[in-house]
């Protein structure tokens, strides 16, 4: 079975909605991290107490999951539709090949380990 790792960087305010939609579609297994990063805009300029300052590393959430090749487009569509606000900073989705997966508890491998 061929598998892919999907890494999605999304707004923290969208992560719960993305997780719910993925679970409703049958994709329960994922890992979520709180991360910081920036895109082409190199952060944002904000004002506080009359002073401007640049926040160049913005809080984001990263969702990682491994799915079969057949499910990649479905998962991407769910994440894209659920996480999108139409504004700069909505995030990115990265897809990478996965060589193998092993479930530690049972020693199941690849598709069975998902």
C-alpha angles and dihedrals in degrees: 000000000000116000138189133205113225118202116186124186108201140163112279089234090060101046097088092050091048091050091049093050092047091049092048088054092052100263102120101150116086143124123229129198134183106232141166127226149134139227134204091306088066093220131303136286112234134180125225125174090349096307126109120222136172121238102198099172110057125195113256138162124236121209119194127188139156118222138167117271089251091062100046098094092044092053092045091051092050093049094044095048094043099043099042121107094163091242132112110273099041089130140232140274121221124194123198133174118255119213099197145344127208124189103219097209098052104017089236112159139216113329093011090053094056 
